[in-house]
């Protein structure tokens, strides 16, 4: 590999027929060298002894393919079809071309800094077949502490994870998995697999892909895995950030007043009303409610409108283009029928210009000149029909009008009344321009029809090559419908766990609601969870079973420390001494990446300051602007979701904080208690929550 890199970096050898060709060849060679260089220290992690057509050979599997042009020392990449044989349980395969083959041995090779550290046979037909080595390697990896970023699992992909990751390209996939099942990591690896040239017409370009994550803290944490998977230019963002960017309103402040109400208001009637209204705002039917509203508005605006313009063409005199309001109505009808990606205004203009060129019989070489003559009057006409307004104001105009909501006939009277209700009236709003997350999908729908939706490439819009949605149970059916519109057919991967639906007021009630928006989508279930010890996994399963009778979580049989419970009578300092003691116990157990999880952000801020009086310095993560960089942190459960820590401590783990009579509160408790890899502490004054006593 070093010899190949030296060859590529030798500019004198990269000679073409002329200087420009030589420069291009040299640049390409340097790019190849730069891509290969990081893998020199760990060129492979596995090997396969295979028998094909009576001949045995050994194949090496690594993170990066390498072909030795001067010898036999080649490596196949993990995301190739051959690389897949390393993870499968099957022992035979039939390639598209060539002879069938049999696997004689699978072997894990731990290599670091150009040193072979350990050899573990996973399967060896000469020594009884399956050796149990795969589980051994997995347990060894799981014993490692957490890091400040998501880790890749290329070396330890389990067969069920590998199958989900390699589900046929071009099919929408919904991967359901419990906390710690590796679904987020699998989503990133599937994206990397999609960029492999072996995907053919389904191959995705990294720069044309997007990953949506529920908050920027998790997005920053997860994005650190991308360079290891050669995904350097993928856009990892949140739905809110993507939406306001598409709306051209980057300074718009986005709030989640429904979440604030759910976390702070004890009035269950008001909470239920806010929940139902938010669910309705994200209902997929709202896409057609918006479409019908715009049709009514635009058809009303073009009544009495027309276009009459003189046009000059070489060798022809007295040409006049005349379009009546009936002609414009036909063009608008065709625009709505075509449903263009770039939106109705741009689509209407394109059809109008095509109609003008057709009526005037304009030769090809004069089309540009005619369109230039018509540009100003057409722009004026479009301004009258598509009156200057923004998706934000148009959305609010729609929601404020019961008559406009009723036009489509899709909403029942009680649903229209629900949309008119204001259960969030007691929750403060920012002084500056703002929008609520529950309104954003509706505003995005308005933008999709008015100005287009997709991936911005300069001034043009294109569909995404592939989109991955993490925490997919928290995205509304309406958002799924919009993403299906903005992405190549069949190129959406959704990763979620219906048991962790903290933002269920935005999300679907079932995966069937998502499948209705993604034709042909398949639901795959990851049956095992790998994150936590047996003790932590069993506790989480007990909580989840109270609101999902079908929940069955099978953990890796990895024994760990008993769950630590800290309970004491109420004192002047409350639970602070207990939290400080729990932190010190976790540190004594050898853990450095530790999280104290609170129910609300305000609790995290308050406790972070108060704990300093108890010789405990926990860095607060209370907004999406904060980043997790390791060490001891304190953060609310809403921002902890998706992160993992060597040790976690649940603050105020009692029924007063997590109301046992409310399903939503038990979901919060489940997420809080499932963040730890190795060590979990539960802290409460007086007594713990009944589910975790």
DRENDRENPA-914882 format. One line per field, with one value per residue (C-alpha): residue number from 1; z, x, y negated. Coordinates in steps of 0.25 Angstrom, whole numbers, plus 5000, padded with zeros to 4 digits. Example, Ala and Ser with C-alpha at 12.3 -4.5 7.8 and 13.67 -1.06 7.14 Angstrom:
num: c(1; 2)
up: c(5031; 5029)
east: c(5049; 5055)
north: c(5018; 5004)
***
This chain:
num: c(1; 2; 3; 4; 5; 6; 7; 8; 9; 10; 11; 12; 13; 14; 15; 16; 17; 18; 19; 20; 21; 22; 23; 24; 25; 26; 27; 28; 29; 30; 31; 32; 33; 34; 35; 36; 37; 38; 39; 40; 41; 42; 43; 44; 45; 46; 47; 48; 49; 50; 51; 52; 53; 54; 55; 56; 57; 58; 59; 60; 61; 62; 63; 64; 65; 66; 67; 68; 69; 70; 71; 72; 73; 74; 75; 76; 77; 78; 79; 80; 81; 82; 83; 84; 85; 86; 87; 88; 89; 90; 91; 92; 93; 94; 95; 96; 97; 98; 99; 100; 101; 102; 103; 104; 105; 106; 107; 108; 109; 110; 111; 112; 113; 114; 115; 116; 117; 118; 119; 120; 121; 122; 123; 124; 125; 126; 127; 128; 129; 130; 131; 132; 133; 134; 135; 136; 137; 138; 139; 140; 141; 142; 143; 144; 145; 146; 147; 148; 149; 150; 151; 152; 153; 154; 155; 156; 157; 158; 159; 160; 161; 162; 163; 164; 165; 166; 167; 168; 169; 170; 171; 172; 173; 174; 175; 176; 177; 178; 179; 180; 181; 182; 183; 184; 185; 186; 187; 188; 189; 190; 191; 192; 193; 194; 195; 196; 197; 198; 199; 200; 201; 202; 203; 204; 205; 206; 207; 208; 209; 210; 211; 212; 213; 214; 215; 216; 217; 218; 219; 220; 221; 222; 223; 224; 225; 226; 227; 228; 229; 230; 231; 232; 233; 234; 235; 236; 237; 238; 239; 240; 241; 242; 243; 244; 245; 246; 247; 248; 249; 250; 251; 252; 253; 254; 255; 256; 257; 258; 259; 260; 261; 262; 263; 264; 265; 266; 267; 268; 269; 270; 271; 272; 273; 274; 275; 276; 277; 278; 279; 280; 281; 282; 283; 284; 285; 286; 287; 288; 289; 290; 291; 292; 293; 294; 295; 296; 297; 298; 299; 300; 301; 302; 303; 304; 305; 306; 307; 308; 309; 310; 311; 312; 313; 314; 315; 316; 317; 318; 319; 320; 321; 322; 323; 324; 325; 326; 327; 328; 329; 330; 331; 332; 333; 334; 335; 336; 337; 338; 339; 340; 341; 342; 343; 344; 345; 346; 347; 348; 349; 350; 351; 352; 353; 354; 355; 356; 357; 358; 359; 360; 361; 362; 363; 364; 365; 366; 367; 368; 369; 370; 371; 372; 373; 374; 375; 376; 377; 378; 379; 380; 381; 382; 383; 384; 385; 386; 387; 388; 389; 390; 391; 392; 393; 394; 395; 396; 397; 398; 399; 400; 401; 402; 403; 404; 405; 406; 407; 408; 409; 410; 411; 412; 413; 414; 415; 416; 417; 418; 419; 420; 421; 422; 423; 424; 425; 426; 427; 428; 429; 430; 431; 432; 433; 434; 435; 436; 437; 438; 439; 440; 441; 442; 443; 444; 445; 446; 447; 448; 449; 450; 451; 452; 453; 454; 455; 456; 457; 458; 459; 460; 461; 462; 463; 464; 465; 466; 467; 468; 469; 470; 471; 472; 473; 474; 475; 476; 477; 478; 479; 480; 481; 482; 483; 484; 485; 486; 487; 488; 489; 490; 491; 492; 493; 494; 495; 496; 497; 498; 499; 500; 501; 502; 503; 504; 505; 506; 507; 508; 509; 510; 511; 512; 513; 514; 515; 516; 517; 518; 519; 520; 521; 522; 523; 524; 525; 526; 527; 528; 529; 530; 531; 532; 533; 534; 535; 536; 537; 538; 539; 540; 541; 542; 543; 544; 545; 546; 547; 548; 549; 550; 551; 552; 553; 554; 555; 556; 557; 558; 559; 560; 561; 562; 563; 564; 565; 566; 567; 568; 569; 570; 571; 572; 573; 574; 575; 576; 577; 578; 579; 580; 581; 582; 583; 584; 585; 586; 587; 588; 589; 590; 591; 592; 593; 594; 595; 596; 597; 598; 599; 600; 601; 602; 603; 604; 605; 606; 607; 608; 609; 610; 611; 612; 613; 614; 615; 616; 617; 618; 619; 620; 621; 622; 623; 624; 625; 626; 627; 628; 629; 630; 631; 632; 633; 634; 635; 636; 637; 638; 639; 640; 641; 642; 643; 644; 645; 646; 647; 648; 649; 650; 651; 652; 653; 654; 655; 656; 657; 658; 659; 660; 661; 662; 663; 664; 665; 666; 667; 668; 669; 670; 671; 672; 673; 674; 675; 676; 677; 678; 679; 680; 681; 682; 683; 684; 685; 686; 687; 688; 689; 690; 691; 692; 693)
up: c(5000; 5003; 4990; 4983; 4990; 4987; 4972; 4972; 4979; 4969; 4960; 4950; 4947; 4945; 4931; 4920; 4906; 4910; 4922; 4925; 4924; 4933; 4944; 4943; 4945; 4956; 4964; 4962; 4967; 4979; 4982; 4982; 4991; 5001; 5001; 5003; 5013; 5026; 5024; 5024; 5039; 5038; 5024; 5027; 5039; 5034; 5024; 5017; 5012; 5000; 4990; 4976; 4965; 4972; 4976; 4990; 4993; 5004; 5002; 5012; 5016; 5020; 5021; 5007; 4995; 4990; 4978; 4978; 4964; 4966; 4975; 4981; 4993; 4990; 5000; 4997; 5003; 5014; 5006; 4993; 4990; 4993; 5006; 5010; 5011; 5024; 5031; 5026; 5033; 5019; 5015; 5000; 4989; 4974; 4968; 4956; 4947; 4950; 4958; 4972; 4984; 4998; 5011; 5018; 5029; 5034; 5042; 5050; 5050; 5060; 5054; 5059; 5056; 5046; 5057; 5057; 5071; 5071; 5062; 5065; 5056; 5054; 5046; 5042; 5035; 5039; 5054; 5055; 5048; 5056; 5067; 5075; 5072; 5066; 5079; 5086; 5077; 5079; 5094; 5094; 5086; 5094; 5107; 5102; 5107; 5100; 5092; 5089; 5075; 5069; 5065; 5052; 5054; 5041; 5048; 5056; 5048; 5052; 5042; 5044; 5044; 5031; 5024; 5028; 5023; 5010; 5007; 4992; 4987; 4981; 4992; 5004; 5017; 5031; 5041; 5055; 5066; 5081; 5088; 5086; 5074; 5065; 5055; 5054; 5051; 5041; 5034; 5032; 5028; 5018; 5012; 5010; 5004; 4995; 4990; 4985; 4970; 4971; 4973; 4958; 4955; 4970; 4973; 4982; 4982; 4996; 4993; 4988; 5001; 5014; 5028; 5037; 5052; 5063; 5069; 5066; 5078; 5072; 5058; 5063; 5071; 5059; 5048; 5054; 5048; 5033; 5030; 5034; 5024; 5013; 5014; 5015; 5008; 5013; 5019; 5033; 5039; 5046; 5039; 5045; 5040; 5026; 5025; 5029; 5019; 5008; 5012; 5012; 5026; 5033; 5044; 5047; 5062; 5063; 5076; 5081; 5090; 5090; 5096; 5106; 5110; 5111; 5120; 5129; 5129; 5139; 5132; 5125; 5117; 5112; 5109; 5101; 5093; 5089; 5085; 5076; 5070; 5067; 5061; 5052; 5047; 5042; 5036; 5022; 5018; 5020; 5007; 4999; 5008; 5004; 4989; 4989; 4996; 4986; 4975; 4980; 4982; 4969; 4960; 4967; 4964; 4949; 4947; 4937; 4935; 4921; 4913; 4900; 4894; 4881; 4877; 4866; 4858; 4846; 4833; 4840; 4843; 4852; 4862; 4874; 4886; 4892; 4904; 4911; 4925; 4920; 4913; 4926; 4934; 4925; 4927; 4942; 4942; 4934; 4944; 4956; 4948; 4946; 4960; 4957; 4966; 4965; 4969; 4963; 4959; 4952; 4946; 4941; 4935; 4927; 4921; 4918; 4910; 4903; 4899; 4894; 4885; 4880; 4876; 4870; 4862; 4867; 4860; 4870; 4867; 4871; 4884; 4893; 4887; 4888; 4902; 4905; 4899; 4907; 4920; 4926; 4923; 4927; 4941; 4943; 4940; 4950; 4960; 4959; 4959; 4970; 4978; 4986; 4999; 5007; 5011; 5026; 5024; 5014; 5024; 5036; 5026; 5024; 5038; 5042; 5032; 5035; 5021; 5015; 5023; 5019; 5004; 5002; 5009; 5015; 5029; 5038; 5046; 5059; 5053; 5047; 5061; 5067; 5058; 5062; 5077; 5084; 5095; 5095; 5099; 5112; 5106; 5103; 5089; 5085; 5082; 5068; 5056; 5059; 5055; 5063; 5059; 5058; 5047; 5039; 5031; 5027; 5023; 5016; 5008; 5004; 5000; 4992; 4984; 4983; 4981; 4980; 4989; 4988; 4988; 4985; 4974; 4971; 4967; 4963; 4971; 4969; 4976; 4987; 4983; 4997; 5010; 5024; 5035; 5049; 5061; 5050; 5060; 5062; 5048; 5043; 5032; 5025; 5025; 5020; 5008; 5005; 5006; 4996; 4987; 4989; 4987; 4977; 4977; 4987; 4993; 5007; 5019; 5032; 5046; 5058; 5070; 5073; 5088; 5089; 5083; 5091; 5081; 5077; 5075; 5062; 5058; 5052; 5061; 5053; 5042; 5033; 5033; 5028; 5018; 5012; 5008; 5003; 4993; 4994; 5008; 5016; 5031; 5036; 5051; 5058; 5069; 5078; 5086; 5087; 5095; 5110; 5120; 5123; 5135; 5128; 5117; 5126; 5133; 5120; 5115; 5128; 5126; 5111; 5114; 5122; 5109; 5098; 5101; 5088; 5092; 5093; 5095; 5094; 5099; 5097; 5109; 5115; 5130; 5137; 5150; 5157; 5155; 5166; 5174; 5182; 5191; 5204; 5212; 5207; 5213; 5211; 5199; 5192; 5183; 5181; 5191; 5184; 5170; 5174; 5181; 5169; 5160; 5169; 5169; 5154; 5153; 5163; 5154; 5143; 5135; 5129; 5119; 5129; 5127; 5138; 5131; 5135; 5131; 5127; 5122; 5133; 5143; 5136; 5137; 5152; 5156; 5148; 5156; 5170; 5168; 5168; 5183; 5184; 5177; 5164; 5151; 5141; 5128; 5124; 5110; 5110; 5096; 5082; 5081; 5091; 5087; 5094; 5094; 5105; 5120; 5131; 5125; 5130; 5120; 5118; 5113; 5100; 5096; 5102; 5092; 5082; 5090; 5098; 5110; 5118; 5131; 5132; 5145; 5144; 5153; 5160; 5156; 5163; 5160; 5164; 5152; 5143; 5145; 5145; 5141; 5127; 5116; 5111; 5124; 5124; 5110; 5116; 5127; 5117; 5109; 5121; 5127; 5113; 5111; 5118; 5113; 5125; 5138; 5142; 5154; 5159; 5168; 5176; 5189; 5198; 5188; 5173; 5162; 5164; 5151; 5155; 5170)
east: c(5000; 5011; 5018; 5005; 5003; 5018; 5015; 5002; 5010; 5021; 5017; 5027; 5021; 5007; 5010; 5000; 5001; 5001; 5002; 4987; 4986; 4998; 4992; 4978; 4985; 4994; 4982; 4974; 4986; 4988; 4973; 4975; 4987; 4979; 4968; 4977; 4986; 4978; 4976; 4991; 4991; 4979; 4978; 4968; 4960; 4955; 4958; 4951; 4956; 4947; 4946; 4942; 4943; 4952; 4962; 4964; 4968; 4968; 4961; 4964; 4953; 4955; 4949; 4955; 4957; 4972; 4977; 4992; 4996; 5009; 5005; 4994; 4992; 4978; 4967; 4952; 4943; 4933; 4922; 4924; 4916; 4928; 4930; 4916; 4920; 4928; 4915; 4905; 4902; 4901; 4912; 4910; 4907; 4904; 4910; 4903; 4915; 4925; 4924; 4917; 4926; 4927; 4933; 4942; 4947; 4943; 4953; 4954; 4967; 4969; 4980; 4985; 4997; 5002; 5002; 4993; 4988; 4978; 4972; 4958; 4952; 4937; 4935; 4944; 4939; 4951; 4949; 4934; 4928; 4923; 4933; 4924; 4935; 4926; 4919; 4933; 4937; 4924; 4925; 4939; 4936; 4923; 4932; 4939; 4935; 4927; 4933; 4929; 4924; 4917; 4926; 4925; 4922; 4928; 4936; 4925; 4913; 4903; 4896; 4882; 4889; 4896; 4883; 4876; 4887; 4888; 4873; 4871; 4874; 4862; 4853; 4849; 4853; 4847; 4857; 4850; 4859; 4860; 4869; 4883; 4880; 4889; 4879; 4885; 4899; 4893; 4886; 4900; 4906; 4894; 4897; 4911; 4907; 4898; 4910; 4917; 4918; 4912; 4899; 4898; 4887; 4883; 4897; 4896; 4906; 4910; 4908; 4894; 4890; 4884; 4882; 4871; 4873; 4864; 4873; 4887; 4894; 4891; 4894; 4908; 4910; 4906; 4913; 4927; 4925; 4924; 4939; 4942; 4931; 4937; 4924; 4931; 4920; 4907; 4898; 4894; 4884; 4871; 4857; 4855; 4869; 4866; 4852; 4856; 4867; 4858; 4848; 4859; 4857; 4870; 4867; 4854; 4854; 4847; 4840; 4834; 4823; 4815; 4828; 4829; 4814; 4816; 4828; 4822; 4807; 4800; 4786; 4784; 4772; 4780; 4792; 4783; 4777; 4791; 4795; 4783; 4784; 4799; 4796; 4786; 4795; 4805; 4794; 4797; 4783; 4788; 4796; 4783; 4777; 4789; 4788; 4772; 4774; 4785; 4776; 4764; 4773; 4780; 4768; 4761; 4773; 4774; 4759; 4759; 4774; 4780; 4792; 4793; 4806; 4812; 4824; 4835; 4840; 4850; 4842; 4828; 4820; 4808; 4810; 4801; 4801; 4787; 4784; 4770; 4767; 4761; 4775; 4781; 4772; 4775; 4790; 4788; 4780; 4792; 4802; 4794; 4793; 4808; 4811; 4825; 4837; 4840; 4826; 4814; 4819; 4831; 4823; 4812; 4823; 4829; 4816; 4812; 4825; 4823; 4809; 4814; 4825; 4815; 4804; 4814; 4821; 4835; 4847; 4857; 4868; 4858; 4852; 4862; 4859; 4844; 4844; 4853; 4842; 4831; 4839; 4834; 4819; 4819; 4826; 4815; 4804; 4810; 4811; 4796; 4792; 4803; 4802; 4815; 4813; 4822; 4819; 4819; 4808; 4800; 4800; 4795; 4784; 4780; 4780; 4772; 4761; 4751; 4745; 4758; 4761; 4747; 4749; 4756; 4745; 4756; 4754; 4742; 4736; 4742; 4756; 4754; 4750; 4762; 4771; 4764; 4767; 4779; 4783; 4797; 4792; 4799; 4813; 4821; 4825; 4838; 4838; 4845; 4839; 4837; 4830; 4826; 4831; 4817; 4814; 4827; 4823; 4810; 4819; 4828; 4816; 4813; 4827; 4827; 4815; 4818; 4833; 4838; 4845; 4857; 4872; 4877; 4888; 4891; 4877; 4872; 4865; 4868; 4863; 4872; 4879; 4876; 4871; 4872; 4863; 4868; 4858; 4847; 4836; 4837; 4834; 4820; 4813; 4812; 4827; 4829; 4820; 4829; 4842; 4836; 4834; 4848; 4855; 4858; 4847; 4850; 4862; 4858; 4863; 4855; 4861; 4853; 4846; 4832; 4835; 4843; 4833; 4836; 4831; 4819; 4810; 4818; 4820; 4812; 4803; 4808; 4818; 4806; 4804; 4818; 4817; 4804; 4814; 4825; 4820; 4826; 4833; 4837; 4838; 4850; 4852; 4865; 4862; 4874; 4880; 4895; 4897; 4895; 4898; 4887; 4883; 4881; 4874; 4864; 4861; 4857; 4849; 4841; 4838; 4834; 4825; 4816; 4811; 4815; 4810; 4817; 4831; 4841; 4855; 4866; 4879; 4893; 4896; 4907; 4907; 4910; 4910; 4897; 4888; 4891; 4880; 4882; 4870; 4870; 4860; 4858; 4868; 4872; 4880; 4870; 4876; 4889; 4898; 4892; 4895; 4909; 4911; 4906; 4916; 4928; 4923; 4923; 4937; 4942; 4937; 4946; 4936; 4939; 4928; 4916; 4903; 4893; 4879; 4868; 4854; 4855; 4865; 4863; 4866; 4879; 4883; 4879; 4886; 4899; 4901; 4897; 4906; 4918; 4916; 4917; 4931; 4924; 4926; 4916; 4916; 4901; 4896; 4882; 4881; 4884; 4895; 4903; 4912; 4915; 4930; 4931; 4934; 4923; 4911; 4896; 4885; 4870; 4864; 4860; 4874; 4880; 4872; 4881; 4893; 4900; 4910; 4919; 4911; 4897; 4890; 4875; 4872; 4858; 4855; 4842; 4827; 4825; 4835; 4831; 4816; 4813; 4798; 4803; 4808; 4817; 4824; 4827; 4833; 4842; 4846; 4850; 4859; 4865; 4869; 4874; 4886; 4896; 4906; 4911; 4907; 4893; 4890; 4876; 4874; 4862; 4858; 4849; 4846; 4848; 4838; 4830; 4835; 4850; 4849)
north: c(5000; 4991; 4994; 4990; 4977; 4973; 4976; 4968; 4956; 4956; 4945; 4949; 4962; 4956; 4951; 4948; 4944; 4929; 4921; 4920; 4935; 4937; 4927; 4935; 4948; 4943; 4938; 4951; 4959; 4950; 4952; 4967; 4966; 4957; 4967; 4979; 4973; 4974; 4989; 4992; 4994; 5004; 5009; 5020; 5026; 5039; 5051; 5061; 5075; 5078; 5090; 5087; 5096; 5106; 5095; 5089; 5075; 5065; 5052; 5040; 5030; 5016; 5002; 4998; 5006; 5008; 5015; 5018; 5017; 5023; 5035; 5043; 5034; 5029; 5025; 5024; 5013; 5017; 5010; 5019; 5031; 5040; 5032; 5036; 5051; 5047; 5044; 5054; 5067; 5074; 5082; 5083; 5073; 5072; 5059; 5053; 5058; 5069; 5081; 5084; 5083; 5088; 5082; 5090; 5080; 5067; 5060; 5047; 5039; 5028; 5019; 5006; 4997; 5008; 5018; 5031; 5032; 5043; 5054; 5060; 5070; 5068; 5080; 5092; 5104; 5112; 5110; 5112; 5100; 5088; 5085; 5075; 5065; 5055; 5053; 5052; 5041; 5034; 5034; 5030; 5018; 5015; 5015; 5002; 4989; 4979; 4968; 4953; 4958; 4969; 4981; 4989; 5004; 5009; 5019; 5025; 5024; 5035; 5043; 5036; 5022; 5026; 5031; 5018; 5009; 5017; 5017; 5016; 5002; 4994; 4999; 4990; 4996; 4994; 5000; 5002; 5005; 5003; 4994; 4999; 5008; 5000; 4994; 4980; 4986; 4996; 4984; 4977; 4990; 4992; 4978; 4982; 4995; 4987; 4979; 4992; 4993; 5007; 5000; 4997; 4987; 4986; 4981; 4969; 4957; 4953; 4938; 4941; 4948; 4943; 4949; 4943; 4944; 4939; 4928; 4922; 4928; 4942; 4938; 4933; 4946; 4955; 4947; 4951; 4965; 4959; 4958; 4972; 4977; 4967; 4959; 4945; 4937; 4942; 4932; 4936; 4926; 4925; 4924; 4910; 4905; 4911; 4905; 4891; 4892; 4896; 4885; 4875; 4871; 4875; 4864; 4870; 4875; 4889; 4892; 4905; 4900; 4913; 4920; 4909; 4911; 4926; 4924; 4913; 4913; 4923; 4921; 4934; 4928; 4917; 4926; 4936; 4924; 4919; 4933; 4935; 4922; 4924; 4938; 4932; 4921; 4933; 4941; 4945; 4940; 4926; 4927; 4927; 4917; 4908; 4911; 4909; 4895; 4891; 4895; 4887; 4875; 4875; 4878; 4866; 4857; 4861; 4857; 4845; 4846; 4848; 4846; 4838; 4834; 4831; 4839; 4837; 4848; 4847; 4847; 4846; 4834; 4831; 4843; 4842; 4852; 4853; 4862; 4860; 4864; 4877; 4880; 4877; 4886; 4897; 4895; 4894; 4907; 4914; 4908; 4914; 4927; 4928; 4924; 4919; 4920; 4906; 4901; 4896; 4882; 4887; 4898; 4889; 4879; 4891; 4896; 4882; 4879; 4892; 4889; 4875; 4881; 4892; 4881; 4872; 4884; 4878; 4885; 4891; 4881; 4869; 4875; 4868; 4855; 4856; 4861; 4848; 4840; 4846; 4847; 4834; 4835; 4850; 4846; 4836; 4846; 4856; 4845; 4843; 4858; 4862; 4850; 4847; 4855; 4865; 4879; 4874; 4864; 4872; 4884; 4875; 4869; 4883; 4888; 4875; 4878; 4889; 4886; 4889; 4901; 4907; 4905; 4918; 4926; 4935; 4929; 4932; 4920; 4925; 4925; 4911; 4906; 4913; 4906; 4893; 4896; 4890; 4900; 4893; 4879; 4880; 4883; 4870; 4868; 4861; 4846; 4848; 4855; 4869; 4882; 4894; 4908; 4913; 4903; 4905; 4917; 4909; 4897; 4907; 4912; 4898; 4895; 4908; 4904; 4889; 4889; 4904; 4914; 4922; 4920; 4906; 4906; 4892; 4886; 4900; 4911; 4925; 4938; 4944; 4957; 4963; 4958; 4964; 4960; 4963; 4964; 4966; 4968; 4953; 4948; 4945; 4953; 4940; 4938; 4952; 4948; 4936; 4944; 4954; 4943; 4937; 4951; 4961; 4971; 4983; 4975; 4972; 4980; 4977; 4982; 4982; 4988; 4986; 4989; 4976; 4966; 4954; 4945; 4954; 4942; 4940; 4954; 4965; 4974; 4986; 4990; 4993; 4978; 4976; 4987; 4980; 4968; 4977; 4987; 5000; 4997; 5010; 5010; 5018; 5021; 5022; 5032; 5030; 5018; 5017; 5004; 5008; 5019; 5029; 5022; 5008; 5015; 5023; 5010; 5003; 5014; 5014; 5000; 5001; 5013; 5004; 4996; 5006; 5020; 5025; 5019; 5031; 5026; 5037; 5032; 5037; 5046; 5036; 5036; 5023; 5016; 5016; 5004; 4994; 4988; 4975; 4972; 4963; 4955; 4940; 4931; 4917; 4920; 4929; 4939; 4932; 4940; 4953; 4948; 4944; 4958; 4965; 4958; 4961; 4976; 4976; 4970; 4980; 4991; 4986; 4977; 4964; 4961; 4959; 4953; 4948; 4948; 4939; 4937; 4923; 4913; 4904; 4915; 4917; 4903; 4902; 4915; 4912; 4899; 4905; 4918; 4909; 4907; 4922; 4923; 4928; 4920; 4925; 4917; 4914; 4917; 4910; 4904; 4909; 4900; 4908; 4919; 4932; 4934; 4945; 4944; 4941; 4934; 4931; 4931; 4932; 4945; 4938; 4935; 4949; 4957; 4964; 4961; 4972; 4971; 4981; 4977; 4970; 4965; 4962; 4950; 4949; 4963; 4963; 4963; 4948; 4945; 4956; 4958; 4973; 4971; 4964; 4972; 4961; 4959; 4974; 4972; 4961; 4970; 4981; 4972; 4967; 4981; 4986; 4976; 4984; 4995; 5000; 4993; 4988; 4980; 4976; 4964; 4959; 4953; 4961; 4973; 4977; 4978; 4991; 4997; 4996; 4999)
***
